[in-house]
Amino acid sequence: MTRKLPGFFKDPHLIAGLPKNEPILLALSGGADSSALLHLLCRLREDHDFPLYAAHVNHGIRGESYGNEALRDEQFCRELCESLGVELFVHKIDVPMLAESEGKSLETAARDARYAFFEEIMVSRGIKLLITAHNADDNLETQIFNLCRGCGVSGMSGIPEKREFDGIGLVIRPILAASKSEILEFCADNGIKYVVDSTNLEDDCTRNRIRHNILPELKELFGSPERASLRLSRSAAEDDDFIDLEARKIVNADKTIDAKLLSALHPALAKRVIMLAYGRAFEPSLESVHIEDILCFIRDNGGKKNGRISLPCKTAAIVRDGRLEFAADGERSEKLSYEIPLTEGFAEISGTDFAILVGEAEDRPELCSDGESYALYAQAYVKNIDLSLCSASSRREGETIFENNMHKKVKKIMCDKKVPSSDRQMLPIIRQSGEAIYVPLCAVADRVRATDKDRQYVISIYKKHTSEEKENA
């Protein structure tokens, strides 16, 4: 191993802004990245004499069917650390059993187990720096993955070079600027041995498919896309940090947010305020579709109208007296959902303001039933449906409709089409055999969309007139 440190390696103490004698704990898998990083840290230790430790987790995943690779990796790490004079901590855990008992994916359960072990060591040894061997290719994979999930600027920030770790220290990535090829070349030039996880060679998970199929194509087209990825990460992280700082000025010690102020903010800032305010009240984060729902509701009326929007995990966004707050959704109950069979003729939907007319009748600007006055709300021509298999019901969590050759989330298109927030939960969605085929004001599924000439039925959605609406009509 040459004494000179490669340009892609950064001193973790400098990244962290801590003294050069601060102890370090390295997450060691035995692969090329972490093995190369251990050698680099040992070289740095010669110059600055800091306590260096390593931690290895045997996940109990690659057993006999993989030639006992997990035990092989553990033994490799033991021998490597012994040869370099590094104290190693080893933890064995049955991750498949843990994942099943906790209802997590294998990957999530493994990650949680690793970081819990790292935290235990850091607390017991007074270590503030956890070092991981993420590289530039990992960062590019993460950005591609986040991009395809429809993430915002935070997702495009990729893997941070430094982040807080549960209030006990920092996670540092000293070789984040290194490409995978540079790391492999460094290992070859310096005789550094490492083990290969055979599951990383399979195409049975999203990240592996990105790594094996998409990254090579990108490198063929653009040469070094991982370099551009790092530049994007830095730029996005700066923008993300600025938005976060501005949002935190608004999300202060108060438990509520001024809804009128929120409605006037730039969307990027308003969405971050909502996200931070929700995160202050509850642990799970909100998806973008829920954040947009809340912002649409507030902007529909300038933050003046009271209302409640039910959110995941039995939580709710509540606007009351011009203030937005988040609370447990105690009012969520069965009355917020319904399903009725779809039949020809006129039918009111009990417990809602909506009614449905199915048939070939001419459009009616207004209908009356039992003293109630209804106005036409939405209408669609449909074909290729069997009414005996059809129903009308309230929106279901996570459902989609297939329109224009793609599946679209019903909740998101309701927001995009500016369906009034107060209508979104109870608006009747028409289904055939359980599949959404018509979302009023929003979409008609490709396979049932009809024109006036080839229509089989006209489905008309009506809504009750309020006194105010009658005066404005």
Stockholm file with secondary structure:
# STOCKHOLM 1.0

chainA/1-473         MTRKLPGFFKDPHLIAGLPKNEPILLALSGGADSSALLHLLCRLREDHDFPLYAAHVNHGIRGESYGNEALRDEQFCRELCESLGVELFVHKIDVPMLAESEGKSLETAARDARYAFFEEIMVSRGIKLLITAHNADDNLETQIFNLCRGCGVSGMSGIPEKREFDGIGLVIRPILAASKSEILEFCADNGIKYVVDSTNLEDDCTRNRIRHNILPELKELFGSPERASLRLSRSAAEDDDFIDLEARKIVNADKTIDAKLLSALHPALAKRVIMLAYGRAFEPSLESVHIEDILCFIRDNGGKKNGRISLPCKTAAIVRDGRLEFAADGERSEKLSYEIPLTEGFAEISGTDFAILVGEAEDRPELCSDGESYALYAQAYVKNIDLSLCSASSRREGETIFENNMHKKVKKIMCDKKVPSSDRQMLPIIRQSGEAIYVPLCAVADRVRATDKDRQYVISIYKKHTSEEKENA
#=GR chainA/1-473 SS CCSSCCTTCCCHHHHHTCCTTCCEEEECCSSHHHHHHHHHHHHHHHHHCCCEEEEEEECSCSCGGGTSHHHHHHHHHHHHHHHHTCEEEEEECCHHHHHHHHTCCHHHHHHHHHHHHHHHHHHHHTCCEEECCCCHHHHHHHHHHHHHTTCCHHHHTCSCSEEEETTTEEEECTTTTCCHHHHHHHHHHTTCCCCCCGGGGSCSSHHHHIIIIIHHHHHHHHSCHHHHHHHHHHHHHHHHHHHHHHHHHHSCSCSSEEHHHHHHSCHHHHHHHHHHHHHHHCSSCCCHHHHHHHHHHHHHTTTCSCEEEEETTTEEEEEETTEEEEEECTTCCGGGCCEEECCSEEEECTTSSEEEEEESCCCCSEEEETTEEEEEEEEEEECSCCGGGEEEECCCTTCEEEETTEEEEHHHHHHHTTCCGGGTTTSCEEEETTEEEEETTTEECTTTBCCTTTCSEEEEEEEECCHHHHHHC
#=GC SS_cons         CCSSCCTTCCCHHHHHTCCTTCCEEEECCSSHHHHHHHHHHHHHHHHHCCCEEEEEEECSCSCGGGTSHHHHHHHHHHHHHHHHTCEEEEEECCHHHHHHHHTCCHHHHHHHHHHHHHHHHHHHHTCCEEECCCCHHHHHHHHHHHHHTTCCHHHHTCSCSEEEETTTEEEECTTTTCCHHHHHHHHHHTTCCCCCCGGGGSCSSHHHHIIIIIHHHHHHHHSCHHHHHHHHHHHHHHHHHHHHHHHHHHSCSCSSEEHHHHHHSCHHHHHHHHHHHHHHHCSSCCCHHHHHHHHHHHHHTTTCSCEEEEETTTEEEEEETTEEEEEECTTCCGGGCCEEECCSEEEECTTSSEEEEEESCCCCSEEEETTEEEEEEEEEEECSCCGGGEEEECCCTTCEEEETTEEEEHHHHHHHTTCCGGGTTTSCEEEETTEEEEETTTEECTTTBCCTTTCSEEEEEEEECCHHHHHHC
//
